[in-house]
Amino acid sequence: MNDKPFVFVIIWWLFWQLVNFFEVTDIKAASLITNFIFLLMYVSMVLGYLLVKTTFRPHLDNAWGKCDFSVSEKFFSSERVNYIYLIVSIVILVFGLYKSQAFSLSFTEYFLKMRGVDALGVVTGISALDNFIKIFIVPIVIASTVYVMSGIRSTNKISWVKTIWSLINVLLFSYLFQVNYILLLTLFLFMFYIIDSQLESIYRSWVLKLVFFIIFILVSMSAINRYGSFDIAAIILYYPATYFSLSFSLFDYNLSNETILHEYTYGLSSFGYFSVLPFMLFKAAGLLDYIYMPIVMENITHNNECVFLGGSKCYNAFGSVAFSLYRDLGVFGVAVGGFFYGVTIGYLNIKKHKSVIAEMIYFYLLAMGIIGIMVSPFDLPYFWFVFIFIFIYSLKIKTLKTSSPPSKIMKS
C-alpha cells in the first residue's frame, strides 16, 4: 500500500494554504477560523485513510478473488469500448471546432473570440452542442485517458496509438474552449501514476517522463498566452500561486459575510448535479419555470460574482470543495466530507491491486483532490459522469476469480 500519493494531496493543500497565510500574492490572507476549518478537513481525511489502513486492511487484503495484472487480456476485452469513446469524442470535437470557426481564424483571433472582452460565451454557436460536450464528451475523454494510463501501468508497455489518440482528444477540447483545466487534470494524473509506480515501472522511464514534461510545457504556454506577457515572475505569482491559494480567501469572504454559504443544502451542493441535466432538458422543452435554479447552479452563479479580497483586482470562480461541503452541513459537513474522502482513497489504494475499476477511480479521485483546491469537483459538469464511463469499461474487463482465499497476498 503506497501512501505517497495521499500524502502528496495533503502536502499540496497545506503548502498553498501557507502561501495564502503569508500573503505571497496581493490577496488578503484568510482568517484563523477559516484556516482551522481547512485544517479540520485535512485531519478528517487522514483519520479516514488511517482507519481503513489499520482497521479494515486485513479484511480487504484477504478478500476472495483478484485481478492478475500480469495478464493483459482483461484490457483487450474492453478495447472496443475505448476506441468507440475515442472516435465519438474526436468526431464531435472536430465538428465543434469547425462550427466555432477555429479552422478559419488565426490562433490569436480565435483566442480573442473565446476569451477576449467581447467573448459571447457560446463556443460553437449551438448551445446544446456546447452543453453536450461539457457534460458527456469531457468525461469520455477523461475516462479514456485514465483507462489508457492504467493499461500502461498494468502491461508495463506503452500503446502509442491509444496514448496519442487520448492526448489529441485532450488538446482538441482544450483548444475548442480555450481552457487549460483538462490539461492540468491530465498532468496531475500522470504525476500520480509516476509517484505510485515502482522503480521498475515504465512510468519511471524517460519516455513517459518526457510526455509528462511536454504536457507541462503546454500548460505553461497556455498560462503565458492567457497572461499576455513573458514576465515569468508575474506569471508564477498569478499562475499558479494565485490560482491555488485564492480559494482560502474566497471561502473566508463568504464565511465572514451573509452569503449563501450559510444556507445549508443538506447534500444538494455535493450531489445536486444529478438534477442539473433534467433541469436543462425540461427547461429547453419549456416545461419548467425559469425562476427555479438547481443548488449547484446557484453555487456556480454565486462564486462567479467578482469580489475584492484585499488587492487591486477582483476574483471569482474559485470556491473549492470546502465551499460545497460547508454549504451542505457547515463545519460538520467539511469534517464528514474530508473523512469520507480519506476512507475512499484508503479503500481504493488497497483494492487497486485487485480491481481495474478501483485503480482507475483511485487515480481519478487523487487528481480531483488536487483540482478541489481551485474549484469544487461537485460543481463540474463532468465529475459524476466520469464514473459512469469508467463503469462501462468495467463491464467489459475480465476479472479472474479464485474459488478459495489466496494463501498469501503480496503487500506493496
N, C-alpha and C positions, 0 to 999 in steps of 0.2 A: 504493500500500500504506500504509494508515493505521496507524501504530504506537501511537496514543494509547490504544486500549482495552487492549492488552497492558501498556503502561507503567502504566496505572491499576491493573491487577491487582497488579503488583509493588509499587507505592507503597502500595496498600491493605494488603498483608501487612506491609510494613516499618513503616508507621505504627502498626498495632495491636501489633506486636512491641515498638516503643518505649514504647507505653502500658503494656505488661506490664513492660518492663525498668525503667521509672521508678516502678513500683508506684503508679500513679494510683488504682487501686482497692484494696480491702483484701486482695488476693491477693498472695502472695509471688512475687516475680519468678522466672522460670526461670533455671537455671544458665547459665554461659557455654558449656558443652558443648552444651546444648540450643539456645541461640541460634546457635551455629556450624552445627549440623545444619540448622536452618531457613534460614540464610544460604546454605548449600551448595545447598539446594533451589532458591532464587531464582537463584543463579548458573547452575545447570544449566538452568533454564527459559530464561534469557537466552541462554545458549550455543546451545541447541537452536533458539530463534527466529532468532538471527543466522545460524546455519548455513543455514537454509532461505532466509533473505532474501538472503544474499550469495553462496551457492554454487549453490543449486538454482532460484532465482527465474527466471533467464533461460530455463531449460528449461521451467519451468511456464508462464511468460508466453507462450511460443511454441508451447504445445501446441495441436493442432488442435481445432477445434470450440469453440463458445461459446454461451452463452445471451444473447439480445438482451433486456436488461432493459427496453427501451422498448416491447416487445411484451407486453402484459398477458395475452394469450390463454393463455399457459402456466399462469397461475394459475387461469384459468377452468376448465381441464380437470380440476383437482383440487378444484373447489368442492364437488362432491357428497360427496367423501370428508370434507371439512371439516364439512359440515352433518350428515353421519351421526355424526361424532365428537361434535359439539356436542349433538345431540339425544339420543344414547345417554347421554352423561355427565350432562346435565341431568335426564333422567328418573330415572336411578339415584340421583343426589344428592338429588333431591326425595323419592324413596322412602325414602332413608336418613334424611333429616330427619324424615319422618313417623314412621318406626319409632323414632327416638331421642327422640320427644316434643318436638321443637323447636318445633312449631306450637302445642302446648298449654301449654307452660311459658313463663314470662316470661324476658326476657333474663338477668336475674340468677339465676333458678332453674336455667336451662339451663346457664349458665356454671359454677355450683357443682356441678351434676350431672357435668359433664365434667372440671372442673379443681379442684373442692373436695377437702378432705381425705378425704371419703368416696367419691370417684370410684372406680368399679369397673374402669375400663379398657376395658370393652366399650361401644362407642358406640351402635350400632343395636340391640343385643340379639341380633344374629346375627353370630357371629364370622366366618363365611365371607363375609358381605357386607362387613364391615369390611376384611378382607384383600383382597377383590376390588377395593374402591375404592382402597386404598393401592397395590396392585400394577398395576392396569390403568386405572382411571379417572383417577388423578392424572397418569400420563404422557400420556393422551389430552388432558387439559386443558392441560398444558404444551406438548405438540406443537402443538395448535391455536393456542395463544397465540403461539408463535414463528412459526407459519405466517401468522397474521393480521398480525403486525408486519412480516414480510418482504414480504408483499403490499403493505402501505402504503409501504414503502421502495421497492419495485420500480415501482409505478404512480405514486407520489408523490400518491396520493389516499387519503382515509380512507373505508373502508367501515364506517359506523357500526353497521350491523346485526351484522356479524361481530365488530366490536370490543366492542360492548355484550354480545353473547352470550358471548364469551370471558371478559369481566370478571365476568359473572354466574356462570359456572362456577367461577371462582377464588373468588368470595365465598361461594358455596354450600358448597364444600369447606372453606374457612376457618371458616365458622360451624359446620358439622357437627361437625368435630373440635376446634373452638376452638383452632386453631393459626394462627400468622401466617407460617410459613416460605414458603408458596406466594405470599403477598402480597409478601414480601421478594424472592423469586425474580422475580416479575413486575416489581417496582420496579427490580431490577438489570438485567433485560432492557431495559426502557425506557431506562434510563440509558446502556447501551452503544450502543443504536441512536441515541440523541441524540449521544453522543460521536463515533461513527463517521461520522455523516452530514455531508454538505457543507452550506454555508450556505444554499443554495437548496432544501435538502430540507425537506419538510413536517414532519420531525421537529424542525426548529429553529423551527417556528411556535409561537405562543402556545397553539394549540388542544391539541396533544399534550403540550406542557409543562404545561398545566392538568390533563390526565389524569394525568400523572406526579405532579403536586402532590396530586391527590385520593388517589391510591394511597398517597403518603407520609403524608397525614393519617390515612388508615385504619390504616396500620401504627402510627403514633404513638398513635392512640386505643386500639388493641389493647394496646400496651405499657402505657399508663396504666391500662387496665382490669385487665391481668394484675398490675400492681404494686399496685393498690388504693389509690392516692393521687395527688394532683395536685402532689406535690413534684417539680417539674421537674428540679432539680439532682440529686436522688436517683435519679430515673428515668433520666437520662442516664448516671449512673455505673453503673447496672445494665443498662439498655438504651440504647445499645449497648456501652458501654465494657467491661463485664464479659463480655458475650456474645462480643465479637470478640477479646478478649485472653486469655480463660480457657484456650484450648486449649494455649497455650505452657506454662503452669504444669502443666496436667494431663498433658501429654506428659512434662514433666520429672519429675513424680511417678512415672510408670511407668518412665521411664528409670533413675531412682535406686533403684528397688525391684525386687525379684524378682517381676515380674508377667508376664502372657502376652505383653507387648511383646517380650520376649527369646526367645520361642518362635517361630522362623521358620516361615512358612507357604508360602513359595516360590510366591507368586502367588494363593493361595486367599483372601487378605484383599482383594485388588483385584478379582478376577474370580469370587469364590466365590458371589456372589448367584445365579448361574445354578443352583446346587444347592439353593437355598432353596425354590423353587417345587415341584420334585418331592418334596423332603423334606416339605413341608407336605401335599401331596396323598397321599403314601404314609402319612404319619402319621395323617391323617384317616381313611384306609381301614384303619388298623390293621396295615399291612404293614411298619412299621419299629419297631425297638427304641427306646423313648423315651429311652434313655441317650445315643444319638447326637445330636450337635448340629453343624450346619454352622459353618465357621470364622467366617463373617460374623456369624451369630447369637451366637457366642461373644464376638466383639469388642463387639457391641452390649450384651450382657448385662454384660460386664466394665466397659464405660465408663458404664453406668447405675448402678454402685456409687458411692455418695456418699462423697467423701473431703475431708478438711480440707486447705486449701492456704495456711495461714498466717493466715486470717481467722477470724471468728466463725461463718461459715456453711460448710456442706459443699457441694461442687459435683460435678456428674456430666454425662455425655452428650456433652461437647464433645471428642471425640477428635481431630478434624481429619484431613485427608487424609494428613498426615505419619504418623499412627499406623498406618494401613493400609500405607503404603509401607515404613515401618521394620519392621513386623512381617513383611512379605514377605521382605526380604533385608537388614535392618539399614541402615547408612548408605549402602551401595551401592544399596539399593532406593530410598531417598529421592532420591539423585542421578539414577538412571535414570528414576524416575517424573517428576521435575521436567524432565529433558531431553526426555522423550517428550511431555510437555505443551507445552513450548516449540516443539518441531518441529511438533506437530499444529496449534497455533494459528497458527504461521507459514505452514504449508501452506494451511490453510483461509482465512487472510487474503488470500492470493493468488487462490485458486480461487473465492472467494465472488462475484467479478465474472462468473464464467462458469457457475456451478452454483448452482441454488436450494437443493439439499440441503446443499451445502457452506456456504452462507450461514446456513441455519437451525442447523446443527450448530455453526458458528463462534460465533454469539451465545449459544447454549445453553451451550457449554463455557466461554465467558467468564464467564457468570453463575455457573456451577458452580465456577469458580475462586475467586469471592468466597465462595460458600457453604462451600467447602472449609476455610475458616479456622475455621468453627464445628464442622462435622461432616463426616466423610468421605463424599463422594458415593457411594463404593462400599458404604457401609452403608445407603444409602437405597433402599427397595423400588422406587422409580420410576426410578432413574437410568438403568439399561441399557435399560429398556423404552421410554423416550422415543425412543431411536434407531430402534427398530422402527417406531413410529408415524410418525416423520419419513420413514423409508424407504418406507412405504406411500404417503405423499404423493408421493415422487419417482417412483413407478411411473406416476403419472397426469400428471406435469408434462411438457409438451412441450419438448424441448431442440432448438434449431436447430443443425444440424451444417454445417460447411463442408467442402468437398472438398479444400481445399488450405490451407496455413498462411496466416493473415492477414498482410498486408503490413506492417501497423502496429498495435501494441497500445497503447491508451491506458493510461497508468500513473497510479494515484492516489497 
